[in-house]
Amino acid sequence: MAGALQRFGAAGIDNAALDARILVMHALDIDRADLFAQSERILTEEETGRIRTLIDRRAAHEPVARILGEREFWGLPFSLNEATLEPRPDSETLIEATLKTITKR
């Protein structure tokens, strides 16, 4: 993960440690507890390749949610791909204002 942090730092990625952790967990299909419990785990070439691919994408400034193919919005998971827009916090504000207007009628 140190290599990912260096790459992200050089690329000016904010939250480099968090992003690296999320991408490694995704690539290995493990949760945070497993990540720490398996800190001495020796990775296979396939696992290393999957992690490297995800790190490369993030270092190129692709958003983490787009890399993962999913983003939580209003407590629900939404799939993302190249044809979809990524839910934003300002979208949530717009929906809340709309719901207030609708319920006042």
N, CA, C and O atoms as CSV, one atom per row, in Angstrom:
chain,resi,resn,atom,element,x,y,z
A,1,MET,N,N,0.821,-1.188,0.000
A,1,MET,CA,C,0.000,0.000,0.000
A,1,MET,C,C,0.867,1.255,0.000
A,1,MET,O,O,0.412,2.326,-0.401
A,2,ALA,N,N,2.094,1.125,0.441
A,2,ALA,CA,C,3.007,2.277,0.454
A,2,ALA,C,C,3.217,2.820,-0.949
A,2,ALA,O,O,3.300,4.033,-1.142
A,3,GLY,N,N,3.302,1.927,-1.931
A,3,GLY,CA,C,3.461,2.361,-3.318
A,3,GLY,C,C,2.270,3.154,-3.800
A,3,GLY,O,O,2.427,4.125,-4.541
A,4,ALA,N,N,1.079,2.755,-3.388
A,4,ALA,CA,C,-0.137,3.481,-3.763
A,4,ALA,C,C,-0.127,4.877,-3.158
A,4,ALA,O,O,-0.496,5.849,-3.817
A,5,LEU,N,N,0.296,4.972,-1.901
A,5,LEU,CA,C,0.339,6.275,-1.243
A,5,LEU,C,C,1.315,7.220,-1.940
A,5,LEU,O,O,1.036,8.411,-2.085
A,6,GLN,N,N,2.442,6.694,-2.363
A,6,GLN,CA,C,3.425,7.512,-3.088
A,6,GLN,C,C,2.844,7.981,-4.422
A,6,GLN,O,O,2.970,9.152,-4.781
A,7,ARG,N,N,2.211,7.066,-5.153
A,7,ARG,CA,C,1.618,7.426,-6.448
A,7,ARG,C,C,0.525,8.471,-6.279
A,7,ARG,O,O,0.453,9.439,-7.037
A,8,PHE,N,N,-0.327,8.265,-5.275
A,8,PHE,CA,C,-1.416,9.209,-5.049
A,8,PHE,C,C,-0.876,10.565,-4.604
A,8,PHE,O,O,-1.383,11.608,-5.018
A,9,GLY,N,N,0.152,10.544,-3.759
A,9,GLY,CA,C,0.761,11.796,-3.328
A,9,GLY,C,C,1.343,12.563,-4.499
A,9,GLY,O,O,1.158,13.775,-4.607
A,10,ALA,N,N,2.044,11.862,-5.375
A,10,ALA,CA,C,2.629,12.501,-6.560
A,10,ALA,C,C,1.552,13.033,-7.501
A,10,ALA,O,O,1.768,14.018,-8.206
A,11,ALA,N,N,0.403,12.383,-7.509
A,11,ALA,CA,C,-0.695,12.800,-8.383
A,11,ALA,C,C,-1.577,13.869,-7.740
A,11,ALA,O,O,-2.490,14.394,-8.377
A,12,GLY,N,N,-1.297,14.190,-6.467
A,12,GLY,CA,C,-2.084,15.208,-5.774
A,12,GLY,C,C,-3.464,14.721,-5.361
A,12,GLY,O,O,-4.408,15.509,-5.301
A,13,ILE,N,N,-3.590,13.439,-5.078
A,13,ILE,CA,C,-4.870,12.849,-4.670
A,13,ILE,C,C,-5.111,13.133,-3.188
A,13,ILE,O,O,-4.279,12.792,-2.347
A,14,ASP,N,N,-6.240,13.752,-2.869
A,14,ASP,CA,C,-6.629,13.949,-1.473
A,14,ASP,C,C,-7.073,12.606,-0.898
A,14,ASP,O,O,-7.512,11.724,-1.637
A,15,ASN,N,N,-6.960,12.457,0.396
A,15,ASN,CA,C,-7.392,11.228,1.086
A,15,ASN,C,C,-6.716,9.984,0.520
A,15,ASN,O,O,-7.361,8.951,0.337
A,16,ALA,N,N,-5.439,10.082,0.248
A,16,ALA,CA,C,-4.699,8.988,-0.389
A,16,ALA,C,C,-4.779,7.689,0.400
A,16,ALA,O,O,-4.990,6.630,-0.190
A,17,ALA,N,N,-4.616,7.742,1.708
A,17,ALA,CA,C,-4.630,6.519,2.516
A,17,ALA,C,C,-6.005,5.858,2.489
A,17,ALA,O,O,-6.104,4.638,2.354
A,18,LEU,N,N,-7.055,6.647,2.617
A,18,LEU,CA,C,-8.413,6.105,2.577
A,18,LEU,C,C,-8.707,5.487,1.211
A,18,LEU,O,O,-9.236,4.379,1.125
A,19,ASP,N,N,-8.365,6.208,0.151
A,19,ASP,CA,C,-8.612,5.693,-1.196
A,19,ASP,C,C,-7.861,4.391,-1.433
A,19,ASP,O,O,-8.417,3.445,-1.992
A,20,ALA,N,N,-6.602,4.335,-1.011
A,20,ALA,CA,C,-5.804,3.117,-1.195
A,20,ALA,C,C,-6.425,1.953,-0.438
A,20,ALA,O,O,-6.516,0.846,-0.969
A,21,ARG,N,N,-6.850,2.191,0.794
A,21,ARG,CA,C,-7.475,1.144,1.598
A,21,ARG,C,C,-8.749,0.620,0.936
A,21,ARG,O,O,-8.957,-0.590,0.846
A,22,ILE,N,N,-9.583,1.522,0.481
A,22,ILE,CA,C,-10.845,1.134,-0.167
A,22,ILE,C,C,-10.571,0.315,-1.422
A,22,ILE,O,O,-11.236,-0.693,-1.659
A,23,LEU,N,N,-9.612,0.733,-2.218
A,23,LEU,CA,C,-9.318,0.030,-3.463
A,23,LEU,C,C,-8.713,-1.343,-3.221
A,23,LEU,O,O,-9.038,-2.299,-3.925
A,24,VAL,N,N,-7.838,-1.448,-2.233
A,24,VAL,CA,C,-7.249,-2.753,-1.895
A,24,VAL,C,C,-8.340,-3.694,-1.385
A,24,VAL,O,O,-8.392,-4.857,-1.787
A,25,MET,N,N,-9.207,-3.202,-0.506
A,25,MET,CA,C,-10.295,-4.043,-0.004
A,25,MET,C,C,-11.194,-4.508,-1.144
A,25,MET,O,O,-11.619,-5.663,-1.177
A,26,HIS,N,N,-11.477,-3.617,-2.063
A,26,HIS,CA,C,-12.317,-3.973,-3.211
A,26,HIS,C,C,-11.634,-5.025,-4.080
A,26,HIS,O,O,-12.255,-6.014,-4.468
A,27,ALA,N,N,-10.374,-4.814,-4.381
A,27,ALA,CA,C,-9.637,-5.749,-5.239
A,27,ALA,C,C,-9.545,-7.139,-4.624
A,27,ALA,O,O,-9.592,-8.143,-5.335
A,28,LEU,N,N,-9.413,-7.196,-3.301
A,28,LEU,CA,C,-9.272,-8.474,-2.608
A,28,LEU,C,C,-10.601,-9.027,-2.092
A,28,LEU,O,O,-10.656,-10.137,-1.562
A,29,ASP,N,N,-11.680,-8.239,-2.253
A,29,ASP,CA,C,-13.013,-8.612,-1.779
A,29,ASP,C,C,-12.991,-8.952,-0.285
A,29,ASP,O,O,-13.466,-10.005,0.142
A,30,ILE,N,N,-12.422,-8.024,0.495
A,30,ILE,CA,C,-12.349,-8.182,1.942
A,30,ILE,C,C,-12.856,-6.912,2.605
A,30,ILE,O,O,-12.944,-5.863,1.967
A,31,ASP,N,N,-13.190,-7.011,3.896
A,31,ASP,CA,C,-13.619,-5.834,4.644
A,31,ASP,C,C,-12.434,-5.252,5.412
A,31,ASP,O,O,-11.320,-5.773,5.353
A,32,ARG,N,N,-12.695,-4.169,6.127
A,32,ARG,CA,C,-11.619,-3.462,6.831
A,32,ARG,C,C,-10.954,-4.344,7.898
A,32,ARG,O,O,-9.733,-4.326,8.049
A,33,ALA,N,N,-11.760,-5.108,8.631
A,33,ALA,CA,C,-11.195,-5.989,9.662
A,33,ALA,C,C,-10.250,-7.011,9.028
A,33,ALA,O,O,-9.167,-7.269,9.553
A,34,ASP,N,N,-10.661,-7.590,7.900
A,34,ASP,CA,C,-9.799,-8.559,7.213
A,34,ASP,C,C,-8.531,-7.902,6.685
A,34,ASP,O,O,-7.461,-8.510,6.691
A,35,LEU,N,N,-8.652,-6.668,6.232
A,35,LEU,CA,C,-7.479,-5.969,5.723
A,35,LEU,C,C,-6.404,-5.878,6.801
A,35,LEU,O,O,-5.230,-6.131,6.532
A,36,PHE,N,N,-6.799,-5.522,8.010
A,36,PHE,CA,C,-5.829,-5.406,9.096
A,36,PHE,C,C,-5.394,-6.776,9.602
A,36,PHE,O,O,-4.227,-6.973,9.942
A,37,ALA,N,N,-6.325,-7.718,9.653
A,37,ALA,CA,C,-5.987,-9.062,10.127
A,37,ALA,C,C,-5.035,-9.778,9.179
A,37,ALA,O,O,-4.246,-10.625,9.599
A,38,GLN,N,N,-5.114,-9.431,7.896
A,38,GLN,CA,C,-4.294,-10.093,6.887
A,38,GLN,C,C,-3.150,-9.203,6.402
A,38,GLN,O,O,-2.706,-9.319,5.259
A,39,SER,N,N,-2.681,-8.322,7.269
A,39,SER,CA,C,-1.661,-7.352,6.858
A,39,SER,C,C,-0.358,-8.003,6.398
A,39,SER,O,O,0.408,-7.384,5.659
A,40,GLU,N,N,-0.096,-9.229,6.820
A,40,GLU,CA,C,1.125,-9.939,6.420
A,40,GLU,C,C,0.874,-10.903,5.245
A,40,GLU,O,O,1.771,-11.639,4.834
A,41,ARG,N,N,-0.329,-10.886,4.725
A,41,ARG,CA,C,-0.709,-11.785,3.636
A,41,ARG,C,C,0.170,-11.566,2.413
A,41,ARG,O,O,0.451,-10.429,2.035
A,42,ILE,N,N,0.594,-12.648,1.807
A,42,ILE,CA,C,1.361,-12.571,0.557
A,42,ILE,C,C,0.362,-12.657,-0.595
A,42,ILE,O,O,-0.404,-13.614,-0.706
A,43,LEU,N,N,0.390,-11.648,-1.436
A,43,LEU,CA,C,-0.574,-11.560,-2.527
A,43,LEU,C,C,-0.137,-12.395,-3.722
A,43,LEU,O,O,1.053,-12.562,-3.991
A,44,THR,N,N,-1.133,-12.913,-4.429
A,44,THR,CA,C,-0.849,-13.628,-5.676
A,44,THR,C,C,-0.578,-12.600,-6.767
A,44,THR,O,O,-0.851,-11.412,-6.593
A,45,GLU,N,N,-0.044,-13.056,-7.881
A,45,GLU,CA,C,0.182,-12.147,-9.018
A,45,GLU,C,C,-1.131,-11.560,-9.508
A,45,GLU,O,O,-1.200,-10.388,-9.880
A,46,GLU,N,N,-2.177,-12.388,-9.505
A,46,GLU,CA,C,-3.489,-11.913,-9.950
A,46,GLU,C,C,-4.005,-10.805,-9.030
A,46,GLU,O,O,-4.503,-9.787,-9.511
A,47,GLU,N,N,-3.891,-10.993,-7.717
A,47,GLU,CA,C,-4.331,-9.978,-6.762
A,47,GLU,C,C,-3.526,-8.692,-6.922
A,47,GLU,O,O,-4.082,-7.593,-6.905
A,48,THR,N,N,-2.223,-8.841,-7.075
A,48,THR,CA,C,-1.359,-7.675,-7.264
A,48,THR,C,C,-1.747,-6.919,-8.529
A,48,THR,O,O,-1.771,-5.689,-8.542
A,49,GLY,N,N,-2.046,-7.649,-9.576
A,49,GLY,CA,C,-2.468,-7.025,-10.833
A,49,GLY,C,C,-3.776,-6.271,-10.694
A,49,GLY,O,O,-3.921,-5.166,-11.217
A,50,ARG,N,N,-4.738,-6.872,-9.984
A,50,ARG,CA,C,-6.029,-6.190,-9.768
A,50,ARG,C,C,-5.825,-4.897,-8.986
A,50,ARG,O,O,-6.389,-3.859,-9.329
A,51,ILE,N,N,-5.017,-4.968,-7.938
A,51,ILE,CA,C,-4.755,-3.771,-7.128
A,51,ILE,C,C,-4.056,-2.712,-7.974
A,51,ILE,O,O,-4.429,-1.540,-7.943
A,52,ARG,N,N,-3.056,-3.122,-8.718
A,52,ARG,CA,C,-2.299,-2.176,-9.550
A,52,ARG,C,C,-3.221,-1.470,-10.546
A,52,ARG,O,O,-3.102,-0.263,-10.755
A,53,THR,N,N,-4.130,-2.215,-11.155
A,53,THR,CA,C,-5.062,-1.628,-12.120
A,53,THR,C,C,-5.924,-0.552,-11.465
A,53,THR,O,O,-6.120,0.525,-12.026
A,54,LEU,N,N,-6.435,-0.852,-10.278
A,54,LEU,CA,C,-7.273,0.116,-9.562
A,54,LEU,C,C,-6.467,1.338,-9.134
A,54,LEU,O,O,-6.948,2.467,-9.230
A,55,ILE,N,N,-5.251,1.118,-8.666
A,55,ILE,CA,C,-4.375,2.227,-8.258
A,55,ILE,C,C,-4.056,3.115,-9.452
A,55,ILE,O,O,-4.055,4.340,-9.332
A,56,ASP,N,N,-3.785,2.510,-10.597
A,56,ASP,CA,C,-3.503,3.284,-11.813
A,56,ASP,C,C,-4.685,4.176,-12.178
A,56,ASP,O,O,-4.507,5.342,-12.530
A,57,ARG,N,N,-5.880,3.626,-12.092
A,57,ARG,CA,C,-7.073,4.400,-12.424
A,57,ARG,C,C,-7.249,5.573,-11.478
A,57,ARG,O,O,-7.573,6.679,-11.911
A,58,ARG,N,N,-7.037,5.339,-10.177
A,58,ARG,CA,C,-7.190,6.434,-9.208
A,58,ARG,C,C,-6.093,7.465,-9.374
A,58,ARG,O,O,-6.354,8.662,-9.258
A,59,ALA,N,N,-4.866,7.027,-9.643
A,59,ALA,CA,C,-3.755,7.962,-9.854
A,59,ALA,C,C,-4.013,8.856,-11.070
A,59,ALA,O,O,-3.475,9.958,-11.166
A,60,ALA,N,N,-4.839,8.370,-11.992
A,60,ALA,CA,C,-5.231,9.166,-13.164
A,60,ALA,C,C,-6.451,10.044,-12.847
A,60,ALA,O,O,-7.058,10.616,-13.752
A,61,HIS,N,N,-6.800,10.146,-11.571
A,61,HIS,CA,C,-7.867,11.001,-11.050
A,61,HIS,C,C,-9.280,10.511,-11.354
A,61,HIS,O,O,-10.227,11.297,-11.333
A,62,GLU,N,N,-9.425,9.225,-11.634
A,62,GLU,CA,C,-10.769,8.668,-11.768
A,62,GLU,C,C,-11.356,8.557,-10.362
A,62,GLU,O,O,-10.684,8.059,-9.458
A,63,PRO,N,N,-12.591,9.008,-10.160
A,63,PRO,CA,C,-13.192,8.945,-8.824
A,63,PRO,C,C,-13.320,7.511,-8.304
A,63,PRO,O,O,-13.590,6.586,-9.070
A,64,VAL,N,N,-13.124,7.341,-7.010
A,64,VAL,CA,C,-13.179,6.021,-6.389
A,64,VAL,C,C,-14.520,5.345,-6.664
A,64,VAL,O,O,-14.551,4.164,-7.010
A,65,ALA,N,N,-15.620,6.066,-6.518
A,65,ALA,CA,C,-16.937,5.468,-6.744
A,65,ALA,C,C,-17.077,4.944,-8.171
A,65,ALA,O,O,-17.688,3.899,-8.395
A,66,ARG,N,N,-16.524,5.655,-9.112
A,66,ARG,CA,C,-16.590,5.210,-10.512
A,66,ARG,C,C,-15.745,3.943,-10.690
A,66,ARG,O,O,-16.137,3.035,-11.423
A,67,ILE,N,N,-14.605,3.884,-10.033
A,67,ILE,CA,C,-13.753,2.693,-10.101
A,67,ILE,C,C,-14.480,1.492,-9.494
A,67,ILE,O,O,-14.437,0.387,-10.035
A,68,LEU,N,N,-15.148,1.726,-8.363
A,68,LEU,CA,C,-15.875,0.651,-7.689
A,68,LEU,C,C,-17.145,0.253,-8.441
A,68,LEU,O,O,-17.639,-0.866,-8.301
A,69,GLY,N,N,-17.665,1.191,-9.242
A,69,GLY,CA,C,-18.888,0.918,-9.991
A,69,GLY,C,C,-20.141,1.078,-9.159
A,69,GLY,O,O,-21.209,0.590,-9.531
A,70,GLU,N,N,-20.012,1.773,-8.010
A,70,GLU,CA,C,-21.163,1.933,-7.115
A,70,GLU,C,C,-20.962,3.137,-6.220
A,70,GLU,O,O,-19.846,3.451,-5.806
A,71,ARG,N,N,-22.067,3.803,-5.930
A,71,ARG,CA,C,-22.027,4.920,-4.981
A,71,ARG,C,C,-23.298,4.906,-4.142
A,71,ARG,O,O,-24.401,4.739,-4.663
A,72,GLU,N,N,-23.128,5.082,-2.846
A,72,GLU,CA,C,-24.281,5.156,-1.940
A,72,GLU,C,C,-24.914,6.533,-2.076
A,72,GLU,O,O,-24.217,7.546,-2.132
A,73,PHE,N,N,-26.230,6.559,-2.128
A,73,PHE,CA,C,-26.969,7.821,-2.191
A,73,PHE,C,C,-28.287,7.610,-1.473
A,73,PHE,O,O,-29.070,6.739,-1.851
A,74,TRP,N,N,-28.533,8.385,-0.459
A,74,TRP,CA,C,-29.742,8.290,0.356
A,74,TRP,C,C,-29.876,6.894,0.947
A,74,TRP,O,O,-30.979,6.357,1.042
A,75,GLY,N,N,-28.769,6.316,1.338
A,75,GLY,CA,C,-28.776,5.007,1.981
A,75,GLY,C,C,-28.953,3.842,1.033
A,75,GLY,O,O,-29.102,2.701,1.472
A,76,LEU,N,N,-28.939,4.113,-0.259
A,76,LEU,CA,C,-29.119,3.057,-1.253
A,76,LEU,C,C,-27.891,2.982,-2.155
A,76,LEU,O,O,-27.311,4.014,-2.492
A,77,PRO,N,N,-27.490,1.778,-2.548
A,77,PRO,CA,C,-26.369,1.655,-3.485
A,77,PRO,C,C,-26.847,1.855,-4.922
A,77,PRO,O,O,-27.817,1.231,-5.352
A,78,PHE,N,N,-26.173,2.715,-5.651
A,78,PHE,CA,C,-26.481,2.949,-7.060
A,78,PHE,C,C,-25.301,2.523,-7.912
A,78,PHE,O,O,-24.153,2.850,-7.611
A,79,SER,N,N,-25.590,1.796,-8.971
A,79,SER,CA,C,-24.535,1.364,-9.891
A,79,SER,C,C,-24.097,2.544,-10.747
A,79,SER,O,O,-24.906,3.382,-11.145
A,80,LEU,N,N,-22.803,2.588,-11.019
A,80,LEU,CA,C,-22.238,3.621,-11.869
A,80,LEU,C,C,-21.537,2.966,-13.047
A,80,LEU,O,O,-20.958,1.887,-12.922
A,81,ASN,N,N,-21.596,3.628,-14.184
A,81,ASN,CA,C,-20.794,3.236,-15.335
A,81,ASN,C,C,-20.508,4.494,-16.142
A,81,ASN,O,O,-20.847,5.599,-15.719
A,82,GLU,N,N,-19.888,4.327,-17.296
A,82,GLU,CA,C,-19.499,5.497,-18.082
A,82,GLU,C,C,-20.699,6.297,-18.598
A,82,GLU,O,O,-20.530,7.443,-19.014
A,83,ALA,N,N,-21.894,5.725,-18.580
A,83,ALA,CA,C,-23.086,6.398,-19.089
A,83,ALA,C,C,-23.923,7.064,-17.988
A,83,ALA,O,O,-24.936,7.697,-18.286
A,84,THR,N,N,-23.516,6.930,-16.738
A,84,THR,CA,C,-24.314,7.485,-15.641
A,84,THR,C,C,-23.601,8.644,-14.965
A,84,THR,O,O,-22.374,8.744,-14.987
A,85,LEU,N,N,-24.391,9.507,-14.369
A,85,LEU,CA,C,-23.843,10.590,-13.565
A,85,LEU,C,C,-23.678,10.092,-12.137
A,85,LEU,O,O,-24.450,9.258,-11.663
A,86,GLU,N,N,-22.679,10.605,-11.472
A,86,GLU,CA,C,-22.408,10.208,-10.091
A,86,GLU,C,C,-23.242,11.074,-9.151
A,86,GLU,O,O,-23.199,12.300,-9.251
A,87,PRO,N,N,-24.004,10.459,-8.233
A,87,PRO,CA,C,-24.780,11.258,-7.272
A,87,PRO,C,C,-23.858,12.172,-6.467
A,87,PRO,O,O,-22.778,11.764,-6.040
A,88,ARG,N,N,-24.296,13.403,-6.270
A,88,ARG,CA,C,-23.498,14.391,-5.549
A,88,ARG,C,C,-24.258,14.882,-4.322
A,88,ARG,O,O,-25.481,14.754,-4.262
A,89,PRO,N,N,-23.549,15.440,-3.346
A,89,PRO,CA,C,-24.233,15.983,-2.164
A,89,PRO,C,C,-25.260,17.060,-2.526
A,89,PRO,O,O,-26.311,17.145,-1.890
A,90,ASP,N,N,-24.967,17.884,-3.540
A,90,ASP,CA,C,-25.929,18.916,-3.919
A,90,ASP,C,C,-27.191,18.306,-4.530
A,90,ASP,O,O,-28.253,18.927,-4.491
A,91,SER,N,N,-27.092,17.112,-5.088
A,91,SER,CA,C,-28.275,16.399,-5.582
A,91,SER,C,C,-29.187,16.049,-4.410
A,91,SER,O,O,-30.410,16.147,-4.512
A,92,GLU,N,N,-28.588,15.644,-3.307
A,92,GLU,CA,C,-29.362,15.307,-2.115
A,92,GLU,C,C,-30.106,16.535,-1.602
A,92,GLU,O,O,-31.265,16.436,-1.201
A,93,THR,N,N,-29.451,17.683,-1.613
A,93,THR,CA,C,-30.080,18.930,-1.187
A,93,THR,C,C,-31.265,19.262,-2.082
A,93,THR,O,O,-32.317,19.677,-1.594
A,94,LEU,N,N,-31.102,19.085,-3.376
A,94,LEU,CA,C,-32.176,19.347,-4.334
A,94,LEU,C,C,-33.366,18.416,-4.087
A,94,LEU,O,O,-34.514,18.858,-4.113
A,95,ILE,N,N,-33.102,17.154,-3.853
A,95,ILE,CA,C,-34.172,16.189,-3.596
A,95,ILE,C,C,-34.905,16.538,-2.300
A,95,ILE,O,O,-36.134,16.497,-2.251
A,96,GLU,N,N,-34.161,16.877,-1.260
A,96,GLU,CA,C,-34.793,17.245,0.008
A,96,GLU,C,C,-35.693,18.461,-0.160
A,96,GLU,O,O,-36.801,18.484,0.374
A,97,ALA,N,N,-35.234,19.477,-0.896
A,97,ALA,CA,C,-36.047,20.675,-1.130
A,97,ALA,C,C,-37.288,20.329,-1.946
A,97,ALA,O,O,-38.371,20.849,-1.678
A,98,THR,N,N,-37.139,19.465,-2.930
A,98,THR,CA,C,-38.274,19.046,-3.755
A,98,THR,C,C,-39.298,18.291,-2.912
A,98,THR,O,O,-40.499,18.537,-3.027
A,99,LEU,N,N,-38.831,17.378,-2.070
A,99,LEU,CA,C,-39.743,16.617,-1.213
A,99,LEU,C,C,-40.508,17.526,-0.250
A,99,LEU,O,O,-41.690,17.300,0.007
A,100,LYS,N,N,-39.844,18.546,0.279
A,100,LYS,CA,C,-40.532,19.499,1.156
A,100,LYS,C,C,-41.635,20.230,0.405
A,100,LYS,O,O,-42.726,20.440,0.936
A,101,THR,N,N,-41.345,20.615,-0.831
A,101,THR,CA,C,-42.322,21.315,-1.647
A,101,THR,C,C,-43.500,20.407,-1.975
A,101,THR,O,O,-44.651,20.837,-1.907
A,102,ILE,N,N,-43.228,19.183,-2.321
A,102,ILE,CA,C,-44.284,18.231,-2.682
A,102,ILE,C,C,-45.172,17.912,-1.493
A,102,ILE,O,O,-46.391,17.821,-1.641
A,103,THR,N,N,-44.584,17.740,-0.320
A,103,THR,CA,C,-45.377,17.365,0.850
A,103,THR,C,C,-46.199,18.527,1.408
A,103,THR,O,O,-47.124,18.298,2.187
A,104,LYS,N,N,-45.886,19.757,1.033
A,104,LYS,CA,C,-46.655,20.928,1.506
A,104,LYS,C,C,-47.979,21.055,0.760
A,104,LYS,O,O,-48.877,21.761,1.216
A,105,ARG,N,N,-48.107,20.397,-0.353
A,105,ARG,CA,C,-49.327,20.524,-1.173
A,105,ARG,C,C,-50.460,19.744,-0.624
A,105,ARG,O,O,-51.548,19.749,-1.199
